[in-house]
Amino acid sequence: MVEADHHTQERPVQLDPQDLTPTINRLKRAQGQLGAVIRMLEESRDCKDVVTQLSAVSRALDKAGFSIIATGLDQCLRQEDPSLDKAELEKMFLSLA
């Protein structure tokens, strides 16, 4: 016997690129930084320099992720979406921690 799903139909949150312009720019910078890390590894550069650059990429990605989730949460709350699953939002947020 199949159990009925009592959840409402999930609607994807459409993020407005204009709201995320700083985040998109941050991700583009991180993309460049990651390319630099790869080049540094291929050129056998100093480990400390590589780790420092990699750390900067990691922080940029974390900040971008938090920004994306915060923007999506803001949109959901402004729409007063009754299908908003707080547990799912919390799970997404904590996946970045």
C-alpha positions in Angstrom: 0.0 0.0 0.0 1.4 3.4 -1.0 1.2 6.1 1.6 -0.4 9.4 0.5 1.8 12.5 0.3 0.3 15.2 2.5 2.7 17.9 1.3 1.6 20.6 -0.9 3.0 20.8 -4.5 6.5 22.4 -4.2 7.0 25.4 -6.4 10.6 26.3 -7.2 11.8 29.7 -6.1 12.8 31.7 -9.1 15.7 33.9 -8.2 15.9 37.3 -9.9 19.4 37.7 -11.4 19.2 41.5 -10.7 18.8 40.7 -6.9 21.9 38.5 -7.2 24.3 40.8 -9.2 26.8 41.1 -6.3 26.6 37.3 -5.8 27.1 36.6 -9.5 30.1 38.9 -9.5 31.5 37.2 -6.4 31.1 33.8 -8.1 32.9 35.1 -11.2 35.8 36.3 -9.1 35.9 32.9 -7.3 36.0 31.2 -10.7 39.0 33.2 -11.6 40.6 32.5 -8.2 40.0 28.8 -8.7 41.7 28.9 -12.1 44.6 30.6 -10.4 44.8 27.8 -7.8 44.9 25.2 -10.6 47.6 27.0 -12.4 49.6 27.3 -9.1 49.3 23.6 -8.6 50.4 22.9 -12.2 53.4 25.2 -11.7 54.4 23.5 -8.4 54.0 26.8 -6.5 54.5 27.1 -2.8 52.0 25.2 -0.7 51.2 28.1 1.6 50.4 30.3 -1.4 48.1 27.7 -2.9 46.3 27.1 0.4 45.9 30.8 1.0 44.3 31.2 -2.5 42.2 28.1 -2.1 40.9 29.5 1.2 39.9 32.7 -0.5 37.9 30.7 -3.1 36.2 28.7 -0.4 35.2 31.8 1.6 33.8 33.4 -1.6 31.7 30.3 -2.4 30.4 30.1 1.2 29.4 33.8 1.1 27.7 33.3 -2.3 25.8 30.3 -1.1 24.5 32.2 2.0 23.5 35.1 -0.2 21.6 32.8 -2.6 19.7 31.2 0.2 19.0 34.5 1.9 17.7 35.9 -1.3 15.5 32.9 -1.9 14.2 33.0 1.7 13.4 36.7 1.4 11.4 36.0 -1.8 9.5 33.2 -0.2 8.7 35.3 2.9 7.6 38.3 0.8 5.3 36.0 -1.3 3.9 34.5 2.0 4.1 31.1 0.3 2.0 28.6 2.3 4.1 25.7 0.7 7.3 27.2 2.2 9.0 24.2 3.9 11.0 25.7 6.8 12.8 22.4 7.4 14.0 22.3 3.8 15.2 25.9 4.0 17.1 25.1 7.2 18.6 22.0 5.6 19.8 24.1 2.6 21.3 26.7 4.9 23.0 24.2 7.2 24.5 22.4 4.1 26.8 25.4 3.8 27.9 25.4 7.4 
